[in-house]
Each structure stands twice: as structure tokens, then as C-alpha cells.
């Protein structure tokens, strides 16, 4: 059973979002990391890059699959988790602690289209 953390929002492409003010922290869900298996590579955008909701912004590769990262929100990348580049396996240890990037939201209304924890749990069943 996947760990779905309450208090976060989730996309149907298995990214999670935590919002503080107009900044969203984005990561992949426990379900996503479990489906991927042992993560061996993470490709993230540069700081300053523009993200567009439901468009690819990077990739996660594991020993058994590669998966595009799809942005759950639109905005500008403020920070990337550089630690994941050298240690991508951290996503398997705790995908909620080891976030991917932080984004300044350009359209806060997009958050209403994401799933809460209970809805995401139902979606992955």
C-alpha cells in the first residue's frame, strides 16, 4: 500500500504539490517511486525555467523504466533539489522529504484541479 501524505495536493501523473503562499514545492508520490523501482537518474529543469501545467519538465529513470515528469502547475522554477542529481535513489527512501523543485506559481487557480489526499488514494486503487 502506497503512503499518501495528507495536506498535499496530487496530480493524476503522480506528482505531489505543497503550497506555501505563492510557492509550490513539487515531488513525486510514493506510488510513483514504488512503480518505478530503484531510481538511478533524475533530470530537472534549470532555475528560472518556465513550467506549464500538464507539460513535461524533466524525467526520472529507474532500472526498469523511464518516466516523464509532468508539471501539476504553471510557474517559474525558483530552486531545484540538486542533491537528487548525485543521489537519485533518495526518491525511493522518502519521496515526500526529497522534493524535486520549488516553483513560483503564475496561476494559483490551477491548484483547484488537483486531487486532495483522499481523492488521490481512490485514484491509485
C-alpha positions in Angstrom: 0.0 0.0 0.0 1.4 3.4 -1.0 1.9 6.1 1.5 -0.3 9.1 0.6 0.6 12.1 2.7 -2.3 14.3 3.8 -2.1 18.0 3.4 -0.6 17.7 -0.1 -2.2 18.0 -3.5 -1.7 15.4 -6.1 -1.8 15.2 -9.9 -3.0 12.2 -11.9 0.5 11.9 -13.3 1.6 11.2 -9.7 3.4 14.4 -8.7 2.6 16.0 -5.3 2.4 19.7 -4.5 2.8 21.6 -1.3 1.9 25.3 -1.4 3.1 28.0 1.0 2.0 31.4 -0.2 2.7 31.6 -3.9 5.4 29.0 -3.9 4.8 25.3 -4.7 7.2 22.5 -3.8 6.8 19.6 -6.2 7.8 16.0 -5.9 6.8 12.5 -6.9 4.4 10.4 -4.9 5.2 7.3 -3.0 3.1 5.4 -5.5 5.2 6.7 -8.4 8.5 5.8 -6.8 7.3 2.3 -6.0 6.1 1.8 -9.6 9.4 3.0 -11.0 11.6 0.8 -8.7 15.2 1.8 -8.0 15.7 5.3 -9.3 19.0 5.8 -11.0 18.7 9.2 -12.7 16.8 12.5 -12.3 16.6 15.2 -15.0 15.4 18.5 -13.7 15.0 22.0 -15.3 17.3 24.9 -14.7 16.4 27.6 -12.1 14.5 30.3 -14.0 12.8 27.9 -16.4 9.1 28.3 -17.0 6.8 25.4 -16.3 3.4 24.9 -17.8 0.6 22.9 -16.3 0.4 19.4 -17.8 3.6 19.8 -19.8 6.8 17.8 -19.3 9.5 19.4 -17.2 12.0 16.6 -16.6 12.3 12.8 -16.2 13.0 10.1 -13.6 14.7 6.9 -14.7 14.9 3.7 -12.8 16.4 0.3 -13.5 13.1 -0.8 -15.1 11.5 2.3 -16.6 11.8 6.0 -17.5 9.0 8.4 -16.7 8.4 11.9 -17.8 7.7 14.4 -15.0 4.6 16.4 -15.8 4.1 19.8 -14.1 1.0 19.9 -12.0 1.1 23.8 -12.0 2.4 26.7 -14.1 5.2 29.0 -12.9 8.9 29.8 -12.7 11.4 27.4 -11.2 13.0 29.0 -8.1 15.0 26.1 -6.8 15.9 22.5 -7.8 16.9 19.8 -5.4 20.5 19.4 -6.6 21.1 16.6 -4.1 18.9 14.3 -6.2 21.3 14.6 -9.1 24.1 12.9 -7.2 21.8 10.7 -5.2 18.6 10.0 -7.2 17.9 6.9 -5.0 16.8 9.3 -2.2 13.4 9.4 -4.0 13.0 5.7 -3.1 13.8 6.4 0.5 11.3 9.2 1.1 9.7 10.9 -1.9 8.0 13.4 0.4 11.2 14.6 2.1 13.2 14.6 -1.2 11.3 17.1 -3.3 12.2 17.9 -6.9 11.8 21.6 -7.3 10.2 24.8 -6.0 8.1 27.0 -8.3 6.7 30.5 -8.0 3.1 30.0 -9.1 1.8 32.0 -12.0 -1.8 30.8 -11.7 -3.0 29.8 -8.2 -6.4 28.8 -9.6 -4.7 25.7 -11.2 -4.5 24.2 -7.7 -8.3 23.6 -7.7 -7.8 21.0 -10.4 -5.5 18.8 -8.3 -6.6 15.9 -6.1 -6.5 16.0 -2.3 -5.0 13.0 -0.4 -8.3 11.1 -0.1 -9.2 11.6 -3.8 -5.6 10.5 -4.8 -5.9 7.4 -2.7 -9.1 6.5 -4.5 -7.4 7.2 -7.9 -4.4 4.9 -7.3 -6.6 1.9 -6.1 
